[in-house]
Amino acid sequence: MLLSEGNQSITPTFILLGFSEYPELQVPLFLVFLSIYTVTVVGNLGMIIIIKVNSKLHTVMYFFLSHLSFVDFCFSTVVTPKLLENLIVEDRTISFSGCIAQFCFACLFGVAETFMLAAMAYDRFVAVCSPLLYAVAMSPKRCALLVAGSYSWGVMCSMTLTYFLLALSYCKSSTINNFICDHSVIVSVSCSDPYISQMLCSIIAIFNEASSLLIILMSYMFIFITVMGMPSASGRWKTFSTCASHLTAISIFHGTILFLFCIPNPKTSWLTVKVTSVFYTVVIPMLNPLIYSLRNKEVKNTFTRLVFTKPLCHST
């Protein structure tokens, strides 16, 4: 956004402080985050490739998981490279357009992941509670609509919030006490009244969290009732184990979001906000492929074949 001062136009620039108050930790943090990002890229892209090449994984659950891996890869890629750059360079400025673009894409993929996890919970509900109707209830068309809906709602939320951020006025240069351009820090450096933008962001965030959690909790409530009614203990254990990976992923994801919501005053808890934001934007995208792969024998076997099996050479 351009600001007018007399006959001159000013392009705002922001300074991302990140973890600059801890200069002795810059290199160690860079190495840690670089390692995490490497695992994130390899893990999520590897998961997509494994699901693609193994026909046994061409199921509804892994269809959703492949899109979850794609969202995690994109989400991490929007945030982590700039974080790594700011840890090794003295110039921590980011252009206004770059800051807005980072928020826009981070919001898109964050919202998409929220409802992707909810769609996966619904899939588990149908599989456990209505197995005879599973093929109809989770048809390829419906699964595609659920995924498309997650992306579309992410785009809508992102575009709406970005529009209202662009409607605000900003000073020529502002300091952001974070490593990421999220909504709260952008409006905090605005020179105009951000009430409408803040209120809209709160409404969207509460709606997304409440609606996705409602879907997840209702799905797993019915799953729990159905499983507890099974006569076989081994059957109950097998069913619970198929849901364990997804339960772990949603517990970490939504637990982190709820913890951020519960911080009473971010201005007095910036270190807590930063650490939690790192976990939300950098660590969780790395954990998801690990959670799903470590508990799945078919994924591990496919990975082993891809990495360690030498291609057959035909002698002439």
Residue pairs with C-beta under 8 A, 6 or more apart in sequence:
1 12
1 96
1 166
1 168
1 169
1 170
2 9
2 10
2 11
3 9
3 10
3 12
3 169
3 170
3 171
3 172
4 10
10 172
11 95
11 96
12 96
12 170
12 171
12 172
12 173
12 174
13 93
13 94
13 95
13 96
13 172
13 173
13 174
14 93
14 94
14 95
14 96
14 99
14 173
14 174
14 175
14 176
14 181
14 189
15 92
15 93
15 94
15 173
15 174
15 175
15 176
16 82
16 86
16 92
16 93
16 94
16 176
16 178
16 179
16 180
16 181
17 92
17 175
17 176
17 177
17 178
17 179
18 83
18 86
18 87
18 92
18 178
18 179
18 274
19 25
19 26
19 29
19 87
19 179
19 274
20 26
20 86
20 92
22 29
26 87
26 88
27 87
27 88
29 87
30 84
30 87
30 88
33 80
33 83
33 84
33 87
33 278
33 282
34 84
36 80
36 282
36 283
36 286
37 76
37 80
37 81
37 84
37 282
37 286
39 286
39 290
40 72
40 73
40 76
40 80
40 282
40 285
40 286
40 289
41 73
41 76
41 77
43 69
43 286
43 288
43 289
43 290
43 293
44 69
44 70
44 72
44 73
44 76
44 285
44 288
44 289
45 69
45 73
46 289
46 303
47 65
47 66
47 69
47 289
47 292
47 293
47 299
48 66
48 69
48 70
49 306
50 57
50 299
50 302
50 303
50 306
51 57
51 58
51 62
51 63
51 65
51 66
52 66
53 302
53 306
54 298
54 302
56 298
57 298
57 299
57 302
60 123
60 138
60 143
61 120
61 123
61 124
61 127
63 143
63 147
64 116
64 119
64 120
64 123
64 143
64 146
64 147
65 120
65 292
67 116
67 147
67 150
68 113
68 116
68 117
68 120
68 288
69 288
69 289
71 109
71 112
71 113
71 116
72 113
72 284
72 285
72 288
72 289
73 285
74 105
74 109
75 106
75 109
75 110
75 113
75 281
75 285
76 281
76 282
76 285
76 286
78 102
78 105
78 106
78 109
79 102
79 106
79 179
79 180
79 281
79 282
80 281
80 282
82 94
82 102
82 179
82 180
83 179
83 180
83 282
86 92
86 179
94 102
94 181
96 170
98 181
99 176
99 181
99 186
100 162
100 165
100 166
100 181
100 186
102 180
102 181
103 161
103 162
103 165
103 181
103 182
103 183
103 186
104 158
104 159
104 162
105 158
106 180
106 181
106 182
106 281
107 154
107 157
107 158
107 161
107 162
107 183
108 151
108 154
108 155
108 157
108 158
109 154
110 154
111 150
111 153
111 154
111 157
111 158
111 208
112 150
112 151
112 153
112 154
113 253
114 150
114 208
114 209
114 212
114 253
115 149
115 150
115 153
115 154
115 208
115 212
116 147
116 150
117 212
117 216
117 246
117 249
117 250
117 253
117 254
118 211
118 212
118 215
118 216
119 146
119 147
119 150
120 246
121 215
121 216
121 219
121 220
121 246
121 250
122 146
122 215
122 219
123 138
123 143
124 219
124 220
124 223
124 242
124 243
124 246
125 218
125 219
125 220
125 222
125 223
126 133
126 134
126 137
126 138
127 134
127 138
127 242
128 222
128 223
128 226
128 227
128 239
128 243
129 222
129 223
129 226
130 137
157 204
157 208
160 200
160 204
161 183
161 197
161 200
161 201
161 204
164 196
164 197
164 200
165 183
165 186
165 187
165 197
167 197
168 187
168 190
168 191
168 192
168 194
168 197
169 190
169 191
169 192
170 189
170 190
170 191
171 189
171 191
174 189
175 189
176 185
176 186
176 188
176 189
177 185
177 270
178 185
178 270
178 273
178 274
178 277
179 274
179 277
179 278
180 277
180 281
182 277
183 197
183 198
183 201
184 198
184 201
184 266
187 194
187 197
187 198
187 201
188 267
205 261
209 254
209 257
209 258
209 261
212 254
213 254
216 250
216 254
220 243
220 247
223 239
223 243
227 236
227 239
227 240
228 236
230 236
230 239
241 295
244 295
245 291
245 292
245 295
245 296
248 291
249 287
249 288
249 291
249 292
252 284
252 287
253 284
256 276
256 279
256 280
256 284
257 280
259 276
260 273
260 276
260 277
260 280
263 269
263 272
263 273
263 276
266 273
292 299
293 299
293 300
293 303
294 300
